[in-house]
Amino acid sequence: MKTKYFLAFILLCNANTKTFCQEHIRIVSTQVRKQFLESKPGGKSSDVIDIPVKVEYWIDATAPPADVPINFAIQNNAGAPNSTPVIAAVASAIERGKFKTTHDTAEFIVAVTIIAFTPFIPEFFTIGLSGTTTDNGVMGVTLQKDKVEEKADKTPLGLTYMNAVNFDFDGTGGSSYVGHLNVFKYDAFYRSKNTKITIGLNCGILKTNFSRQDSLQESIDYSENILIRPLDEIKVGNEYLRQYNNKSNVTKNVAWSYYFQPTIGLYCRQKFKLLFHLHGEYFVNKFTTITTIRNYQQAKSTFTTDNIDEVKKDIAHVNKFEKSLTDPVLSRNAITKGNFNFGAGITIDVTLWHGGSMFVQGTVGKAIDYVRPENVDSKTLSYSGVKKQSFAAHLARYILSQQITNNMQAQIGVEIRGRFGETPTYSSFVGVNIGLEGLKKLLN
């Protein structure tokens, strides 16, 4: 006798007070395809197939008094007279503490036993919810002839649209805007049975600001000889100025990363995913060097037969402090260059708690024609242009997210990159991510 029963959640609803009941759960999966089991000599008479079913759950007011057990069953098998599907195993439960006023989802693997049959005729059955007064959705299962790997019930598209600011603990980076537009879908192209193998994608655009603690941030004291007037003749008896100044350089590094990462799932579960990724990136750096000169002391001096030859070797024609000796003199020099980076690494995506997740990436590879400004004159800190380098490089990215509303997450993260054997640059940031639905509402 065929058994017809429903996906039931054993819960109580108090008729006098608004509390938790089955109306707060619904199926969000729609269709899945599986290969039928052919009856043939020496073959199996029956087999077990795994069907992923995703449910959405929430509450309006009061959480359930205990964990919610879930019992799976076939809702309608009239379209599967030969395979006669029967539930082979039951799911666990949803913890009561996970039920919040915001909607969340959980995925369960339903084991279903099917009977071998021949000749082939497509068969169809559904899984649904019972014990409710509203339509809570159904999951359709089609048994087809051709072998298929499960990829119909993929995870939803992960879209990041983050607006953030940099912060650091030493004050060198300052607070500047950080923007991140990212698409992450670990099973975008392929997902095998039981999610054993996935092929996906992680790509995006990141604008950030790196804190730099290297030779580009220096300060020196130096003496300088200057003509009182630019066209004064350099001869014995004429006067000139002697100054003792301080010069400091600070380089700000703003970067735009356009990255593309194909991913392969090594171990994928609902709350933990370990992926291997390839890394391709066009990395644009803008280096802005701000030079500040301050005067400590100025005095007049006279060209003599003893000093004229030495002084005129290194004398300036323009007095930078002609208007004021107390106001610093500022100059700015900027350069923008791009380069390509390639590599490979590991990605970890973990659900930590309700609404909380962690994304970690480590990548090693090669930077090709990386460009940065270079100071070669340690006496004057003169800006001498750029230096191109190709070298083995590393990149680490860490993002911790916490759900605030259905469409919004708070995020804190850090990106560290650099050359092996050298002090790396880093960017730490905190901001807000607007989810896909929130972005749709924002655009509308």
C-alpha positions, 0 to 999 in steps of 0.5 A, a space after each residue: 500500500 502506498 503511503 501518502 503523508 506530509 512534511 509535518 512539523 510537530 508543533 503546538 499553536 495556542 488559540 488564545 495567544 499569538 505564538 509559534 505555529 506551522 504557518 511560520 515555515 514554508 518550502 522555498 525549493 521548487 524543482 529538482 531532477 533525478 535519474 530513474 532506476 532502470 530494471 535490468 538483469 543483475 541490477 538493483 531492484 531499488 535505490 536511495 536518492 538524496 533530494 535537497 529541500 530548502 525551507 524558510 522559517 521565522 516568527 512573528 512574536 514568540 519562539 517555539 518552546 523547544 527545538 522543532 522536529 521535522 518529519 519528511 514524507 511524500 505529498 503526492 506520488 500519483 505521478 510515480 506509479 512505478 517508482 513508488 517513492 517512499 521516505 527512507 530517512 527523517 531529518 533532524 530539527 531546527 533549533 528553537 533559538 534560531 527562530 527570529 523575526 527575520 526570515 532565515 533558511 535551512 537545507 535538509 537532504 531527504 533520502 527517498 527510496 525508489 523502485 527500479 522499473 522499465 520501460 522508461 516513462 517520466 515520473 513525478 512526485 512532490 514533497 510539501 508541508 501539512 498541518 497548516 491553513 496556508 499554502 506553504 509551497 511544494 518541492 517537485 521531483 522529476 525522475 528522468 532517463 538521462 543521468 543528471 547531477 544535482 544542480 537545480 536547487 543551488 544556493 541563492 546568489 550572494 551579492 555584496 554591495 558594501 559601503 565602508 570606511 577604513 580604520 587603523 590603530 597607528 593613524 597612518 591610514 586615516 579614514 577614507 571611503 571603501 566600496 566593495 561590489 562582489 558576486 559570490 556563488 560557490 555552485 554557480 556552474 555545477 553542483 554534484 549529487 550530495 554537493 560533493 563537487 561544486 564549481 562556482 565563481 567569486 568576482 568583484 570590484 574593491 576600492 580601498 586605501 592601504 596603510 603604508 609603513 615603509 621608506 616612503 614615510 620619512 622625515 629628515 632635517 637638512 640645511 639649504 642655501 638660497 639666493 635672496 632674490 632669484 637673479 642675484 649675482 653670485 659673487 664675493 660680498 653679496 648676501 644669501 640666506 642659510 636655512 635649516 629645514 625639516 622635510 617629511 614625505 607621507 605616501 597615501 595608497 588608494 587601490 582598485 581591485 578588479 578580481 575574478 576567481 573560479 572556485 572548486 568545492 573541496 568540502 561543502 556543507 550548509 554551514 561550512 564550505 572549503 573551496 579551492 580558487 584561482 585568482 586573476 586580478 587587474 590591480 590599479 594603484 594610485 600613490 599620492 606623496 605629500 611633502 611637507 617642509 618646515 623652517 627651523 631657522 633662517 639667517 643671512 650670510 655673505 659670499 667670501 673667497 673661502 666659501 663661494 665655490 662650495 656654496 654655489 654648487 648647491 644653492 636654490 634660486 627661490 626662497 620657499 619661505 619668502 612669505 612666511 617662515 612659520 607656515 609649512 610648504 606643501 607639495 603633492 606628487 601623484 601617479 596611477 598605474 595598473 598591473 596584473 596579479 595571478 595566483 591560487 589559494 583557499 577560500 573558507 565560508 563559515 556560518 558562525 551563529 544565527 545571522 553571523 558568517 565569516 569569509 576567509 581567503 588566502 592566495 599566493 601567486 605572482 605580481 607582474 610589473 607592479 609599480 610603486 614610487 621610489 625615493 632614491 635620495 636619502 638626503 633630500 627625499 626627492 621623488 624619483 618616479 616609479 619602479 616596476 617589479 615582478 615578484 612572488 606575492 601573497 593576498 589575505 582577505 577576512 570579512 566578518 558579517 552580522 545580519 542586521 535586517 533582512 536586507 542589511 549586514 554589518 561587516 568588518 574586515 581586513 585585506 593584507 597583500 604584499 611581497 614575500 620577505 617585505 612588510 605588507 600593506 593592509 587595509 582594515 574597514 568597517 561598513 554596511 552591506 546591502 543585500 540583493 533584495 535591499 539593492 533592488 529596493 534601493 534602485 527602485 
